[in-house]
């Protein structure tokens, strides 16, 4: 009896490594999302704080009001750019998620094939053992 060998084991190993790489890329994108959310939170907080400072200050000179207005406009522009970066990230994340799903599908397909071949090999081994047992029994019975 020879031991089980899956002829596509190298391909399966390659697909598993590929799946690991795709999952690592997806995790990097998740870290990027967290950074984008942190930046968005900072921009929102600064906008809120600047507006509340304007409300608290009873009187303000024109220069202060102009500076606050320019700052709020810049924050609004940054928030808009941030929203664009988040939308672009979502597209990349969706594409990477599809890549991970496809890599998982390919690994699973090869694993199923390996399992089927292993079952066939076991059935062959069992058949071989039964034939050997039958021959031994007949050889003893004939004596």
N, C-alpha and C positions, 0 to 999 in steps of 0.2 A: 504494500500500500504506500503510495506516495502522499506526501503531505499536501494540504490545500495551498494552491497558489492562484491568486487573482491576477489575470494577465494585464488588467488595467490599473493595478495598484499605484503605479507611478502617476498616472493621469489623475486618480483620486487624490493622491497626496498634493499634486499641483493645484487641483480645484480647491482643496481645503486651505492651502496657503493663500490662494487667490481670494477665497471667502474672508480669511483673516485680514487681508489687506483692505478689502472693500469695507469691512466692519470698522477697521481703524480709521479709514477716510471718513466714514459716517460719524464716528466719535469726534474726530477733529472738527467736523462741521457743527456738531452739537456744542463743542467748546466755543466755536466762533459765534454761534447763536447766543450763548450766555453772555459773551462779551458785547455783542450788539444790544442785547436787552439791558445790560448794565449801563452802557452809554446812553441808551434811550431814557433810562430812568434818571440819569444825571442831568440830561437836558431838560426833562420835565421838571425836575426838582429846582434847577436853577431858574427856570421860567417862573415857577410858582413863587420862589423866594424873592425874585426881583419884583414881581407884581405886588407881593405883600409888603415889601419895603416901601413901594410907592404909596400904598394905602396908609401905612403907619405914619409916614412923614407928613406932618400937617402942612407945611409949606416947603416948597422946593423952588430953587431958582431955575431959570430956563436952561442953563447948561446941564444941570443934573437931569432934568426931564429929557433933554435931547440925548444925553448919554444913555439913559435907561431905555429910551425908545430905540436907539441904534443897537443896543445890546439885545433887546427883545427881538428885534428884526433879525439880528444875526443868529440868535437861538432858534427862531422859527425856520430860518434857512437851513440850519444844521439839522433840525428835526426832519425837515423835508428830505434832505440828503440821506439821513439815517433811515427813513422809511423806504427810500429807494434801495439802499444797501440791504435792508431786511427782505424786500421783495426779491431782489437778486439772489439772496441767500436761500430763500424758499425754493426757487427754481433749481438751484444746485443741489439742495437737500433732497428734493423730490427725485431728481435724476439719480443721486447716489443711493437713495432708498430702493429705487428700481434695480440698480446694479447689485445691491446686496441681496434682494429677493431672487434675482436671476442666478447669482452665484450659489445661493442656498439651494435653489432648484437643481442646478447642475450637480452639486455635491450629493443631494438626496437621490437623484437619479442613479448615479454611480454606486451609491451605497445599497440601493435596492437591487441593482444588478449583481453586486458582490454577494449579497445575501442569497439571491436566487441561485447563483453559481455554487455557493457554499452548501445550500440544501441539496442541489444536484450531486455535488461531490459526496456528501454524507450518504445519500441514497445509494450511490455507486459503491461506497465503502461497505455499507450494510449488506448490499447484494453480494459483494465479493466475500464477505465474512460468512454469509449464509451458505453460499456455494462451497466454500472451504469446509464449513462444518458438515454439510451434507456429504461431501466426498469422504471426510474422515469417518463419519458414521457408517457409510456404505463400505468403506475399507475394513472397518472393524467387524461389521455385520457379516461380511463375506468370509472372514476367517473362521 
